[in-house]
Amino acid sequence: MAAARRRRAAGPLFVAPFMVLFLLLFLAPLGYAAYLSLFQERLVGGTVFVGLDNYVQALGDPQFLHGIGRVALFFVVQVPVMLLLALLFALALDSGLLRLARVIRLGIFVPYAVPSVVAALMWGYLYGPDFGPFAQLSRKLDLPAPDFLSGGWMLGSLANIVTWEFVGYNMIILYAALRTIPTELYEAAAMDGAGAWRIAWSVKLPALRPALMLTLLFSVIGSFQLFNEPNLLMKIAPDVITSSYTANLYAYSLAFTGQQVNYAATVSFLLGLVIVIASYAVLLTANRRRTP
């Protein structure tokens, strides 16, 4: 009996460090932000309680709404391309037909190891209309230099940076999932006359659904939290990327540039709610498709 009690007590002890950090680093800041969002700093009267007035204001704020719409468009366009490339690379590596597969796998994954700040600075130089290599090559060929930092190109330029950064990360997740598929399934499919393409379509892709769902959820969160890349490119193209270009950048600008901490907390909470709704919609859609 004493040994059983000790074993039961061991579980909470192992979980306790995580729960303490979760409380101090997540729940406490979240609660404090919720508290801040219910107040306003006024010139006359100081900080006053306003209830949900900040949320009503944010829901009608065109800068916030345009930022949400922009990252939603970014998600719809960029994420399918990124996940498709990651899937193709994972399937190619798992096929066993590639030479130097380890070198190729490392080469695809290396961009993820590059900090996003460094990646944005590097691509900002490559996109540069004056000294960037694309502009220099265009001038040598007597062609108009592509303005990757213009309003029409900027969202695509950001999507290219994020895709370059995260294809390798998603590829590793999918490749690891492929390596867990029992080889007996491949052997049974081959005995039934299935070729490589048929095995990939009928065996590998169905087995990859949980991993694909995981990468899709990560992509939902990452897309709506887009910050580093536009924040750095804003220094290069301030006329295109404003302080409200994305919702996350807008919240940051409100808090640290405009000193509107209470309203910034409100915008952050609403952005979190949008992420929760988008993630739930993705899960609900996927579950409905899987249900016969």
N, C-alpha and C positions, 0 to 999 in steps of 0.2 A: 504493500500500500504506500509506504513512504517513497519507494522508487517511482511508483506511478505518479505520485503528487509532484515529485521533482521534475519528471519528464513534462508534466502539464505546465509547470511553472517556467520551464526553459523556453517555451515558445514565446510568451510575452517579453521575456528578457531579450531574446534575439531581435524582436520587432521594435523594442523600445528606442534604440538609437535612430532608426528611420522615422518613427513617429515624432520624436522630439524635433528632428530637423525639419520634418514636414510641417509641424506646427509653427516653428520659429521662422522658417524661410518661405513658407507658402501661405498658410492660413492666416497668420498674424498680419503680414503685409496686405493680404487680400481684404481682411476685415478693416484695416486702417484706410485703405483706398475707398472702400464702401462708405466709411464714415465721412471721409473728405468730400465725396460726391454729393452729399446732402447739404453742403454749405456753399456760400458765396462770399467772396471778399469784396466789400463795397467801400467806396471812398468815404461815404458817410455811414457811420454805424459799425464799421469794421466787419468782422466775420459774423454772418447771420445764417440761421437755419432756414433753408428754402425747400426742404422736402425733395420732391421729384421735379422741381422746376428746371434743374440742369439737364435732366433726361429729356424733358419736353423740348428744350432749346436744341439739344444735340440731334434729336430726331428730325428737326426742321433745318438743321445746319447744312447748307449746300456743299460746303467744303468737306465736311465729314462724309456726306452721302456720295459725293463724287469720288472721294478716296476709296470708299467701299466698292463702288462700281468699277473703278479702275483695277483694283486687285482681283475682283471677281472675273473680269475679262482676262487678266493675267493668268489666273488659275485655269480657266476654260481652254486657253490657247497653249500655255506652256506645259502644264502637267501631262496631258496626253502624249506630247512629243517626248518629254523626258522619260516617262515610264515605258513608252514603246522602245526607245533606244536602249534603256536598261534591260528590258526583257529580251531584245534581240541579242545583246551582248552576252547575257546570262545563258541563253540557249546555245549560242555559238561556243562558249567556253565549255558548257556541259556536254556538247556533242563529242568532244574528244578528237575532233578533226583538225583543230588549229595547232600549228607548230608554235613553240615558245608560248604556250598558253599562260604560264605563270608571269612571264614578262608582260604580256598583253593585259592580263588581269590587273597587275600592278600599275601599268600605264594608265588604264582607265580609271583606277581608283585614286591615283595621286592628286588630281585636282581637288578632291574632297579634303585632302590634308592641307591644302593651301587655305589660310584664313580668308574669310569673305572680304575683309578689308583690303588685303593684298590683291585678291582677285579683282575687286572693283577698280582699284587703282591701275592694275595692269591692263584691264580691258578699256579703262578710260583713256589710257595712252594709245592703245591700238585704235580706238574710235576717233581719236583726235583729228580734226579737220585740217590742221596745220602741219604737225610733225608726225602724225600717225603713219604707219607703213601702208595702210590702205589708201590714204590720201596721196602719199608720195608715189605709189605705184600708178594710181590713176593719172596723176600729172605727167608721169613719164610716158604713159600711153596716150596722152592728149585726150583723156576722158574726164567727164565731170566727177569730182570727188564725192563719194557718197557721204551724206551728212547723217551719220548714225546717231548724233546727239540732237537731232531736230525733233519737233513735236510728233511728226508722223512715224519716226523710227524709234523713239525712245523706249516705248514699252517692249518692242521686239528686241532692242539692244539689252534691256534688263533681263528679258526672258532667256536670251542667249547666255548671259553670264551665269544665271541660276542653273540653267541646264548643264553648262560646262562643269559647274561645281558639284552637282548632286546626281548626275547619271551614275557615276561610279559607286556612290553610297547605296543607291537603290539596286544597282546591279549585284552588289555583294549580298544584300538581303535575299534577292531572288535566286542567286546562284547557290547560296547556302540551303535554301528551301529545296532546290533541285537535287542537291546531294543527299537529301534525306529520303528521296523516293526509293522504295525497294526495287532492286534490280530485277526481281521476279516479275514485276509488272511489264518491264521492257521485254523480257524473254517471252512472256506469254503473248504479248502483242506481236512480236516478231514471228512466233510460231503460227499465229493467225494470218500471217502474210502482210502485216503492217510495215510500211517503210519508215524512213527517218522522219519525213514530214507528217505522216499519219500518227506516229508515236508522239511527236511534239504537240500536235493538235489535240489528240484524244487522251493522252496520258499525262503529259507534262503540264499543259495549261490548266486542266482541272485541278491538279494537285497544287498549283501555284496560287489558287484563289485566296487562301488566307494571307499569304505573303504579299500579294498584290493589294489586298485590302489594307494591310498594314502600311505599305508605302503610300497608298492613296490618302490615308488619314494623316500621315506625316506631312504629305504635300498640301493638304487643306490647311493645316495649322501654319506651315511655313509660308504659304502664299499670302494668307491674310495678315501675317505678321511681317511682311516684307519691309525691311528698314535699312540695313547696312548699305546695300547697293545704291538705292536712290539717294540716300543721305550723302554718300561720297560723290556721286555723279552730279549732285546739285551744285557742288563747288565749280564744276566744269561747265554746266549748262543751267545757270540759275534762272534763265528766262523760260525754260521748259519744265524743270522740276522745281515746284514751289514747296513751301513748307507743309502743304496739305496734299502732296502728290499721292501719298498712301495714308490710310487711317492711322497706322502706327507712327509714321513720321509726323502726322498732325498732332497726335497726343504728346509726342516728345517735344515738339515745337511749342505747344501751349504751355507745357510744364517748365521747360528750361529756357525758353526765349521770351515767351509772353508772360511768364510768372503767373499763369492761371492754373494753379495746382488743382483746384476743386473741379474746374471744368475738364481738365486733362484726365482726372480720375474717372469722371463720367464717361468720356469718350473711350477710355480704356475698357471700362466695364461693358459698354455697348459692343465694342469690338470683340471682346471675349464671348459675348452672347451670340454674335454673328458666327463666330468660329464653332461654337457648340451646335448651333442650328445647322450649319453647313455640314459638319461632321455627322450629325444624326441623319440628315437627309441622304448622305452618301451611304451610310450603313443600312438605312431603310430600303433604299433603292437596290442595293446589292442583295439584301435578304429576300426581297420580293422576286428578284430574277432567279435566285437559287431555289425558291419554293415552287414546286410543280403546280 
